[in-house]
Amino acid sequence: MTGTNDLDQKGIENILIKIDDKLKSFSSILQKFGLDLITKLGKNESKLTMLTDKIENLSKATLDIKSLSPILNTIVDRQKNIEWELDLLKSLLQKSLRDDKTGRLDNSVIKRNESITNNFSLIKQQLESFKNDIGKIEQTEKAREILTKIKEDIFEATGGHRILYEISQVIKLLEGKTPLDDELRSILSEKIGFWINKLK
């Protein structure tokens, strides 16, 4: 009996030793796995931080580019204005140097046509009448028609004038807007006053 008990006790001790060894081995594996996991998480966190920094820099760059848009638009608009004015100047120069009989360019200086002064008076009257009637006009389409007619008359009278571009811009502003509200009436009234003064 005693021999059997000793055998059983030794067997249990051996089993416990084996279990302890396996637990130590498992603990070592688990520890190594934990260290590897921590290392990888650290690397991933570092990569995420770098990625976050790059996204922030990209966001700032995008905002900087967007903030430049109004400036770029202004430059483009001014370039268009300059191109339009150069074309107008070229047209005026060619018209003033063209001989009425032959249609060819003439180097002689052409005197200002006195009828232009009379035409300016008529156009000023048109503008003043339009300014006085703005309160009665309900639709922007009607205002655009009147402005278009005045623009055509100015072009016919002068062959080109600096306010033609401004009138075109206002006609474009009115496009698609209806009815003619108080804000648009105020803008028109102010613009017409400037145009009347510029017609010289």
C-alpha positions in Angstrom: 0.0 0.0 0.0 2.7 2.4 0.9 4.6 1.6 -2.3 1.5 2.3 -4.4 1.0 5.6 -2.5 4.6 6.7 -3.1 4.2 5.8 -6.8 1.0 7.8 -7.1 2.6 10.8 -5.3 5.7 10.7 -7.6 3.4 10.5 -10.6 1.4 13.5 -9.4 4.7 15.4 -8.8 5.9 14.6 -12.3 2.6 15.8 -13.7 2.8 19.0 -11.7 6.4 19.5 -12.9 5.3 19.0 -16.5 2.4 21.4 -16.0 4.7 24.0 -14.4 7.1 23.7 -17.3 4.4 24.1 -19.8 3.0 27.1 -17.9 6.5 28.6 -17.9 6.8 27.9 -21.6 3.4 29.4 -22.3 4.1 32.4 -20.1 7.3 33.0 -22.1 5.4 32.7 -25.4 2.7 35.0 -24.1 5.3 37.5 -22.9 7.1 37.4 -26.3 3.7 37.9 -28.1 2.9 40.8 -25.8 6.2 42.5 -26.4 5.8 42.0 -30.2 2.3 43.3 -30.0 3.4 46.4 -28.1 6.2 47.0 -30.5 3.9 46.7 -33.5 1.3 49.0 -31.8 4.1 51.5 -31.2 5.1 51.4 -34.8 1.5 51.7 -36.0 1.0 54.6 -33.6 4.1 56.3 -35.0 2.8 55.8 -38.6 -0.6 57.1 -37.6 1.0 60.2 -36.1 3.0 60.8 -39.2 -0.1 60.2 -41.4 -2.1 62.6 -39.2 0.6 65.3 -39.5 0.6 64.8 -43.3 -3.2 65.1 -43.4 -3.1 68.3 -41.3 -0.4 69.8 -43.6 -2.5 68.8 -46.7 -5.5 70.4 -45.1 -3.5 73.6 -44.4 -2.2 73.6 -48.0 -5.8 73.2 -49.3 -7.0 76.1 -47.2 -4.1 78.2 -48.5 -5.0 77.4 -52.1 -8.7 78.2 -51.4 -7.7 81.5 -49.9 -5.8 82.3 -53.1 -9.0 81.7 -55.3 -10.4 85.3 -54.9 -7.0 86.8 -55.7 -6.7 84.6 -58.8 -10.2 85.5 -59.8 -9.4 89.2 -59.5 -6.3 88.8 -61.6 -8.2 86.9 -64.3 -11.0 89.6 -64.3 -8.4 92.4 -64.5 -6.7 90.6 -67.3 -10.0 90.3 -69.2 -10.6 94.0 -68.6 -7.2 94.9 -69.9 -7.7 92.7 -73.0 -11.1 94.2 -73.6 -9.7 97.7 -73.3 -6.8 96.9 -75.6 -9.2 95.6 -78.2 -11.4 98.6 -77.9 -8.3 100.9 -78.2 -7.2 99.1 -81.3 -10.6 99.4 -82.8 -10.8 103.1 -82.0 -7.4 103.7 -83.5 -8.2 101.9 -86.7 -11.5 103.7 -87.0 -9.9 107.1 -86.4 -7.2 106.5 -89.0 -9.5 105.1 -91.7 -10.3 107.3 -94.7 -14.1 107.6 -95.1 -13.9 107.5 -98.9 -11.3 104.8 -99.5 -11.8 102.8 -96.3 -8.1 102.6 -96.0 -6.0 103.6 -93.1 -5.1 107.3 -93.3 -2.3 108.9 -91.2 -4.0 112.3 -91.1 -5.6 113.3 -87.8 -9.4 113.1 -87.8 -11.2 115.9 -86.1 -13.8 114.9 -83.5 -17.2 114.6 -85.1 -19.5 117.3 -83.6 -22.5 114.9 -83.8 -20.9 112.9 -81.0 -21.6 115.7 -78.6 -25.2 115.7 -79.6 -25.4 112.0 -79.3 -23.9 112.1 -75.8 -26.7 114.6 -74.9 -29.3 112.2 -76.1 -27.7 109.2 -74.4 -27.5 111.2 -71.1 -31.2 112.0 -71.5 -31.9 108.2 -71.9 -29.9 107.4 -68.8 -31.6 110.1 -66.8 -35.0 109.0 -67.9 -34.1 105.4 -67.1 -32.9 106.5 -63.6 -36.2 108.3 -63.0 -38.3 105.4 -64.1 -36.4 102.7 -62.1 -39.1 102.7 -59.4 -41.8 101.8 -61.9 -39.9 98.9 -63.5 -40.8 95.6 -62.0 -38.9 93.0 -64.0 -35.1 92.8 -64.5 -35.7 91.7 -68.1 -37.1 95.2 -68.9 -34.2 96.9 -67.3 -31.8 94.7 -69.3 -33.5 95.6 -72.5 -33.2 99.4 -71.8 -29.5 99.0 -70.8 -28.8 97.0 -73.9 -30.4 99.7 -76.1 -28.4 102.4 -74.4 -25.2 100.4 -74.8 -25.8 100.0 -78.5 -26.5 103.7 -78.9 -23.2 104.5 -77.1 -21.3 102.2 -79.3 -22.8 103.6 -82.5 -22.1 107.1 -81.3 -18.6 106.6 -80.2 -17.3 103.4 -81.7 -16.4 102.4 -78.2 -16.4 104.0 -74.7 -15.0 103.0 -71.3 -18.5 102.6 -69.7 -19.6 100.0 -72.3 -17.9 97.3 -70.3 -19.4 98.5 -67.0 -22.9 98.4 -68.6 -22.3 94.9 -69.9 -21.3 93.8 -66.3 -24.6 95.3 -64.9 -26.6 93.6 -67.7 -24.9 90.3 -66.7 -25.6 91.0 -63.0 -29.4 91.4 -63.7 -29.5 88.2 -65.8 -31.7 85.5 -64.2 -32.8 87.8 -61.3 -36.4 88.7 -61.0 -38.2 90.8 -59.9 -36.2 94.1 -59.8 -35.9 94.6 -56.0 -34.9 97.6 -54.1 -31.2 96.5 -53.8 -30.9 96.2 -57.6 -32.7 99.5 -58.1 -30.2 101.1 -55.7 -27.2 99.6 -57.6 -28.6 100.7 -61.0 -29.3 104.2 -59.8 -25.8 104.6 -58.5 -24.2 103.2 -61.6 -26.3 105.4 -63.9 -25.1 108.5 -62.0 -21.5 107.4 -62.6 -22.1 106.7 -66.3 -23.7 110.1 -66.9 -20.6 111.8 -65.4 -18.3 109.7 -67.5 -20.1 110.5 -70.8 -17.8 113.4 -71.9 
